[in-house]
């Protein structure tokens, strides 16, 4: 394993790829899996009585408090940060080769958007790829902005829900309501039962019900992204990633432990108390003030602490790197496993408790570590990464 400044070969970056970023991406993917697995198993769609019936009276509350404090929102914050970093590094690399960097990046995002929409409509309604791709298309607009302007815009986007959520609530407006109504109509139009709950849709064993549930995903997902204020948050974190990428290229970040410690300590100082409030309020979500203030700083603190630990623990932390190099393939594998849990297949949705499905997620991730190492010993990139490159360039060869 290389040191902090070491590089590793890959299809997209060649000798320019920083192993630390791959490892951090792999860690983020583990956190995202742990956050998603209760949704795969339908846990979040159960009533409190149903949860208690599966796992006992106290387990659901303890489990949700732990997830909300340590996991919820923190790891897609890291993923969004890495996306912004990747944009900056890719553009710099492409333009050094004489390519039209912004045009190539936009093609990459359009291909990712196509993959994400297929994933959303046919595999899993919790897709994040389409959002990343859509917001990624806007990043070239910010590339020539000065750092202070980018940072100010990022902070405004991250803080926007603090003002907008109370104002909209006071007006009695639910922004995503028309899309939710459209989703219900699509569900019924394709054979779904009117008024059926989410868990009932996931548990239906007939093919008609399964198809209806899958095809209604797009409007429901858009409604959720709007109502949870995920769009400005993710864009704000991507902009922070752009600034981070600039400092990586300038060589003024990873070697500056003082900056990393400041990010870590400030992030924990904001994140821990706010996350405690967020975890104690089981009926609030990511648009709550405690999550708006605390989630992103906590995620950034995780990333900074990982970078601080890397020089002395890179052999141990490097176990995450192969998974991170194949992040797209591994993320989509999670969704395929989640799909197989639904009614027409294994029909485990709503039937398994937190201990079982969390251990199952950890077992899946351990398998992905082994499989990713095996695959990358024989191939330059993961299978979906290869498809992504082919869609962008018409070739799987490095350019």
C-alpha positions as CSV (number, residue, x, y, z in Angstrom):
1,X,0.0,0.0,0.0
2,X,1.3,3.4,-0.9
3,X,1.8,6.3,1.5
4,X,-0.5,9.3,1.6
5,X,0.9,10.8,-1.6
6,X,0.9,7.4,-3.3
7,X,-1.0,6.6,-6.5
8,X,-2.7,3.6,-8.0
9,X,-3.7,2.6,-11.5
10,X,-7.3,2.8,-12.6
11,X,-9.2,3.2,-15.7
12,X,-10.3,6.7,-15.0
13,X,-7.3,8.2,-13.3
14,X,-4.2,6.1,-14.1
15,X,-1.3,7.2,-12.1
16,X,-3.2,10.3,-10.9
17,X,-5.5,8.4,-8.5
18,X,-5.1,9.0,-4.8
19,X,-5.6,5.8,-2.8
20,X,-6.8,7.8,0.2
21,X,-9.8,9.0,-1.8
22,X,-10.6,5.5,-2.9
23,X,-10.5,4.3,0.7
24,X,-12.6,7.2,1.9
25,X,-15.1,6.4,-0.9
26,X,-15.2,2.8,0.2
27,X,-15.9,3.8,3.8
28,X,-18.7,6.1,2.6
29,X,-20.2,3.2,0.7
30,X,-20.3,1.1,3.9
31,X,-22.1,3.9,5.7
32,X,-24.6,4.4,2.9
33,X,-25.3,0.6,2.9
34,X,-26.0,0.6,6.6
35,X,-28.3,3.6,6.1
36,X,-30.1,1.9,3.2
37,X,-30.5,-1.6,4.5
38,X,-33.5,-0.8,6.8
39,X,-35.2,0.6,3.7
40,X,-34.3,-2.5,1.7
41,X,-35.9,-4.6,4.4
42,X,-38.9,-2.3,4.7
43,X,-38.1,-1.5,8.3
44,X,-38.8,2.2,8.0
45,X,-42.3,1.5,6.5
46,X,-43.4,-0.5,9.5
47,X,-45.6,0.8,12.3
48,X,-44.1,1.0,15.8
49,X,-46.2,-2.0,16.8
50,X,-45.0,-4.0,13.9
51,X,-41.4,-3.1,14.7
52,X,-41.8,-4.1,18.3
53,X,-43.4,-7.4,17.3
54,X,-40.4,-8.3,15.2
55,X,-37.5,-7.2,17.5
56,X,-39.0,-6.5,20.9
57,X,-40.2,-3.3,22.6
58,X,-36.9,-1.4,23.1
59,X,-34.8,-2.4,20.1
60,X,-36.5,-0.2,17.5
61,X,-35.9,3.0,19.5
62,X,-32.3,2.2,20.4
63,X,-31.6,1.2,16.8
64,X,-33.1,4.4,15.3
65,X,-31.3,6.6,17.8
66,X,-27.9,5.0,16.9
67,X,-28.6,5.3,13.2
68,X,-29.7,8.9,13.4
69,X,-26.7,9.9,15.5
70,X,-23.9,8.1,13.7
71,X,-25.1,7.3,10.2
72,X,-28.0,9.3,8.8
73,X,-26.9,11.8,6.2
74,X,-23.2,11.6,7.3
75,X,-22.0,9.3,4.7
76,X,-23.7,10.7,1.6
77,X,-22.1,13.9,2.8
78,X,-18.7,12.3,2.3
79,X,-19.8,10.8,-1.0
80,X,-21.0,14.3,-2.2
81,X,-17.7,15.8,-1.1
82,X,-15.8,13.2,-3.0
83,X,-18.0,13.9,-6.1
84,X,-17.0,17.5,-6.0
85,X,-13.3,16.6,-5.5
86,X,-13.5,14.2,-8.4
87,X,-15.0,16.9,-10.7
88,X,-12.0,19.2,-10.0
89,X,-9.4,16.5,-10.4
90,X,-11.0,15.0,-13.6
91,X,-11.2,18.4,-15.3
92,X,-7.6,19.2,-14.4
93,X,-6.4,15.9,-15.7
94,X,-8.5,16.1,-19.0
95,X,-7.4,19.6,-19.8
96,X,-3.7,18.7,-19.2
97,X,-4.2,16.0,-21.9
98,X,-5.6,18.6,-24.2
99,X,-9.2,17.4,-24.0
100,X,-12.3,19.6,-23.7
101,X,-12.7,18.8,-20.0
102,X,-16.1,20.4,-19.3
103,X,-17.6,18.7,-22.4
104,X,-16.2,15.3,-21.4
105,X,-17.5,15.7,-17.9
106,X,-20.9,16.6,-19.1
107,X,-21.0,13.4,-21.2
108,X,-20.0,11.5,-18.1
109,X,-22.8,13.0,-16.2
110,X,-25.4,12.3,-18.9
111,X,-24.4,8.7,-19.0
112,X,-24.5,8.5,-15.2
113,X,-28.0,10.1,-15.4
114,X,-29.2,7.4,-17.7
115,X,-27.8,4.7,-15.4
116,X,-29.4,6.4,-12.4
117,X,-32.8,6.7,-14.0
118,X,-32.8,3.0,-15.0
119,X,-31.7,2.2,-11.5
120,X,-34.5,4.3,-10.0
121,X,-37.3,3.1,-12.2
122,X,-36.5,-0.6,-12.4
123,X,-34.3,-1.5,-9.4
124,X,-34.6,0.7,-6.3
125,X,-36.6,3.9,-5.6
126,X,-33.9,5.2,-3.3
127,X,-31.5,6.0,-6.2
128,X,-29.0,8.7,-5.6
129,X,-27.1,8.5,-8.9
130,X,-29.6,10.5,-10.9
131,X,-29.4,13.4,-8.4
132,X,-25.6,13.4,-8.4
133,X,-25.6,13.4,-12.2
134,X,-28.2,16.2,-12.5
135,X,-26.3,18.3,-10.0
136,X,-23.0,17.4,-11.6
137,X,-24.1,18.9,-14.8
138,X,-24.2,22.3,-13.0
139,X,-20.7,22.1,-11.5
140,X,-18.9,23.5,-14.6
141,X,-20.8,26.7,-14.0
142,X,-18.8,27.2,-10.8
143,X,-15.4,26.1,-11.9
144,X,-13.9,29.6,-12.5
145,X,-15.4,31.2,-9.4
146,X,-13.0,32.3,-6.7
147,X,-12.7,30.1,-3.7
148,X,-14.4,32.5,-1.3
149,X,-17.4,32.9,-3.6
150,X,-17.8,29.1,-3.9
151,X,-17.5,28.6,-0.2
152,X,-20.1,31.3,0.5
153,X,-22.5,29.8,-2.0
154,X,-22.0,26.4,-0.4
155,X,-22.8,27.7,3.1
156,X,-25.9,29.5,1.8
157,X,-27.2,26.3,0.1
158,X,-26.5,24.2,3.3
159,X,-28.2,26.8,5.5
160,X,-31.2,27.4,3.2
161,X,-33.6,24.9,5.0
162,X,-33.2,26.8,8.2
163,X,-35.2,29.7,6.7
164,X,-37.2,28.0,4.0
165,X,-38.6,25.1,6.0
166,X,-40.3,27.2,8.7
167,X,-41.6,29.7,6.1
168,X,-43.1,27.0,3.9
169,X,-44.6,25.3,6.9
170,X,-46.2,28.6,8.0
171,X,-47.8,28.9,4.5
172,X,-49.1,25.4,4.7
173,X,-47.3,24.3,1.6
174,X,-45.9,20.8,0.9
175,X,-43.6,21.3,-2.1
176,X,-43.6,17.6,-3.2
177,X,-47.3,17.0,-2.8
178,X,-48.1,17.2,-6.5
179,X,-45.4,14.7,-7.3
180,X,-46.6,12.4,-4.5
181,X,-50.1,12.6,-5.9
182,X,-48.7,11.7,-9.4
183,X,-46.9,8.8,-7.9
184,X,-50.1,7.4,-6.4
185,X,-51.8,7.8,-9.7
186,X,-49.0,6.0,-11.6
187,X,-49.2,3.2,-9.0
188,X,-52.9,2.7,-9.5
189,X,-52.7,3.0,-13.2
190,X,-50.3,0.1,-13.5
191,X,-52.3,-2.2,-11.2
192,X,-51.5,-1.1,-7.7
193,X,-54.1,-1.1,-5.0
194,X,-55.5,2.4,-4.2
195,X,-54.5,3.6,-0.7
196,X,-52.0,0.7,-0.2
197,X,-49.2,1.4,2.3
198,X,-45.6,1.4,1.2
199,X,-44.9,-1.9,3.0
200,X,-47.9,-3.5,1.3
201,X,-46.5,-2.4,-2.1
202,X,-43.1,-3.9,-1.3
203,X,-44.6,-7.2,-0.1
204,X,-46.9,-7.9,-3.0
205,X,-45.9,-11.2,-4.6
206,X,-47.6,-10.7,-7.9
207,X,-45.7,-9.3,-10.9
208,X,-48.4,-6.6,-11.6
209,X,-48.0,-5.2,-8.1
210,X,-44.3,-5.3,-8.3
211,X,-44.2,-3.4,-11.6
212,X,-46.7,-0.8,-10.4
213,X,-44.5,-0.2,-7.3
214,X,-41.4,0.2,-9.3
215,X,-42.8,2.5,-12.0
216,X,-44.3,4.9,-9.4
217,X,-40.8,5.4,-7.9
218,X,-39.7,8.4,-10.0
219,X,-42.4,10.9,-8.9
220,X,-42.2,9.7,-5.3
221,X,-38.4,10.0,-5.3
222,X,-38.5,13.5,-6.7
223,X,-41.1,14.5,-4.1
224,X,-38.8,13.1,-1.3
225,X,-35.7,14.9,-2.6
226,X,-37.6,18.2,-2.7
227,X,-39.3,17.8,0.7
228,X,-36.1,16.7,2.4
229,X,-34.1,19.6,0.9
230,X,-31.6,17.1,-0.3
231,X,-31.0,19.0,-3.6
232,X,-29.4,22.2,-2.1
233,X,-27.6,20.2,0.5
234,X,-25.9,17.9,-2.0
235,X,-25.0,20.7,-4.3
236,X,-23.5,22.7,-1.3
237,X,-21.4,19.7,-0.3
238,X,-20.2,19.2,-3.9
239,X,-19.1,22.8,-4.0
240,X,-17.1,22.3,-0.8
241,X,-15.6,19.3,-2.6
242,X,-14.6,21.5,-5.5
243,X,-12.6,23.8,-3.1
244,X,-11.1,20.7,-1.5
245,X,-10.1,19.4,-4.9
246,X,-8.4,22.7,-5.7
247,X,-6.4,22.4,-2.5
248,X,-5.5,18.8,-3.2
249,X,-4.1,19.8,-6.6
250,X,-2.2,22.7,-5.0
251,X,-0.7,20.3,-2.4
252,X,-2.0,22.4,0.5
253,X,-4.5,20.1,2.1
254,X,-3.4,16.6,3.0
255,X,0.0,17.8,4.4
256,X,-1.7,20.5,6.5
257,X,-2.8,18.6,9.6
258,X,-3.8,21.9,11.2
259,X,-6.6,22.5,8.7
260,X,-7.7,18.9,9.0
261,X,-7.8,19.1,12.8
262,X,-9.8,22.4,12.5
263,X,-12.4,20.7,10.2
264,X,-12.6,17.7,12.5
265,X,-12.9,19.6,15.8
266,X,-15.4,22.2,14.4
267,X,-17.4,19.4,12.8
268,X,-17.6,17.4,16.0
269,X,-18.4,20.5,18.0
270,X,-21.4,21.3,15.8
271,X,-22.3,17.7,14.9
272,X,-22.3,15.9,18.2
273,X,-24.8,18.1,20.1
274,X,-27.0,18.6,17.1
275,X,-27.0,14.9,16.3
276,X,-27.9,14.2,19.9
277,X,-31.0,16.4,19.4
278,X,-31.8,14.8,16.1
279,X,-31.5,11.3,17.5
280,X,-33.7,12.1,20.4
281,X,-36.5,13.3,18.2
282,X,-37.5,10.1,16.4
283,X,-40.3,11.7,14.4
284,X,-38.1,14.4,12.7
285,X,-36.1,14.1,9.5
286,X,-33.2,15.7,7.6
287,X,-35.1,19.0,7.2
288,X,-35.1,19.5,11.0
289,X,-32.8,22.3,12.2
290,X,-30.7,19.8,14.2
291,X,-29.9,17.8,11.1
292,X,-29.4,20.9,8.9
293,X,-26.8,22.3,11.3
294,X,-25.2,19.0,12.5
295,X,-25.2,16.4,9.7
296,X,-22.8,18.0,7.2
297,X,-20.2,19.1,9.8
298,X,-20.3,15.6,11.3
299,X,-19.8,14.0,7.9
300,X,-16.9,16.4,7.2
301,X,-15.4,15.6,10.6
302,X,-15.5,11.9,9.7
303,X,-13.6,12.6,6.4
304,X,-11.0,14.8,8.2
305,X,-10.4,12.2,10.9
306,X,-10.0,9.5,8.2
307,X,-7.4,11.7,6.4
308,X,-5.6,12.4,9.7
309,X,-5.4,8.7,10.6
310,X,-4.3,7.7,7.1
311,X,-0.5,8.2,7.3
312,X,-0.2,5.9,10.4
313,X,-3.0,3.5,9.5
314,X,-3.0,3.3,5.7
315,X,-2.5,-0.5,5.7
316,X,-5.5,-1.0,7.8
317,X,-7.7,1.7,6.2
318,X,-6.6,0.7,2.8
319,X,-9.0,-2.3,3.0
320,X,-11.7,0.1,1.9
321,X,-9.9,1.2,-1.3
322,X,-10.9,-1.6,-3.7
323,X,-14.5,-1.2,-2.8
324,X,-14.2,2.6,-3.4
325,X,-12.5,2.0,-6.8
326,X,-15.6,0.0,-7.8
327,X,-18.1,2.2,-6.0
328,X,-20.7,2.3,-8.8
329,X,-20.6,-1.4,-9.3
330,X,-20.8,-2.1,-5.6
331,X,-23.6,0.5,-5.0
332,X,-25.7,-1.0,-7.7
333,X,-25.0,-4.5,-6.2
334,X,-26.5,-3.3,-2.9
335,X,-29.7,-2.3,-4.8
336,X,-29.9,-5.7,-6.6
337,X,-29.7,-7.5,-3.3
338,X,-32.4,-5.1,-1.9
339,X,-34.5,-5.9,-4.9
340,X,-34.3,-9.6,-4.3
341,X,-35.7,-9.1,-0.8
342,X,-39.1,-7.9,-2.2
343,X,-42.3,-9.8,-2.5
344,X,-41.9,-11.6,-5.8
345,X,-38.5,-13.0,-4.8
346,X,-37.4,-13.8,-1.2
347,X,-40.3,-11.8,0.4
348,X,-38.2,-10.8,3.4
349,X,-39.5,-7.2,3.5
350,X,-41.0,-6.3,6.8
351,X,-40.0,-9.6,8.4
352,X,-36.5,-9.1,9.8
353,X,-35.2,-7.0,12.7
354,X,-32.3,-4.5,12.9
355,X,-29.7,-6.9,14.3
356,X,-30.2,-9.4,11.5
357,X,-30.3,-6.9,8.7
358,X,-27.4,-4.9,10.0
359,X,-25.2,-8.0,10.3
360,X,-26.4,-9.0,6.8
361,X,-25.2,-5.7,5.5
362,X,-21.8,-6.1,7.1
363,X,-21.5,-9.6,5.7
364,X,-22.4,-8.3,2.2
365,X,-19.8,-5.5,2.5
366,X,-17.1,-8.0,3.6
367,X,-17.8,-10.1,0.5
368,X,-17.5,-7.0,-1.6
369,X,-14.1,-6.3,-0.2
370,X,-12.9,-9.7,-1.2
371,X,-14.7,-9.6,-4.6
372,X,-13.4,-6.1,-5.4
373,X,-9.8,-7.1,-4.6
374,X,-10.2,-10.3,-6.8
375,X,-11.8,-8.3,-9.7
376,X,-9.3,-5.5,-9.7
377,X,-6.4,-8.0,-9.7
378,X,-7.7,-9.0,-13.1
379,X,-9.3,-5.9,-14.5
380,X,-8.5,-2.2,-14.5
381,X,-12.0,-1.2,-13.4
382,X,-15.3,-2.5,-12.2
383,X,-17.9,-3.7,-14.7
384,X,-20.3,-0.8,-14.3
385,X,-17.3,1.6,-14.4
386,X,-16.3,0.1,-17.7
387,X,-19.9,0.6,-19.0
388,X,-19.8,4.2,-17.8
389,X,-16.5,4.8,-19.6
390,X,-17.7,3.2,-22.8
391,X,-20.8,5.4,-22.7
392,X,-18.7,8.5,-22.3
393,X,-15.9,7.7,-24.8
394,X,-17.2,4.8,-26.9
395,X,-14.2,2.9,-25.6
396,X,-13.1,1.3,-22.3
397,X,-9.4,2.3,-22.8
398,X,-7.9,5.1,-20.7
399,X,-7.6,8.4,-22.6
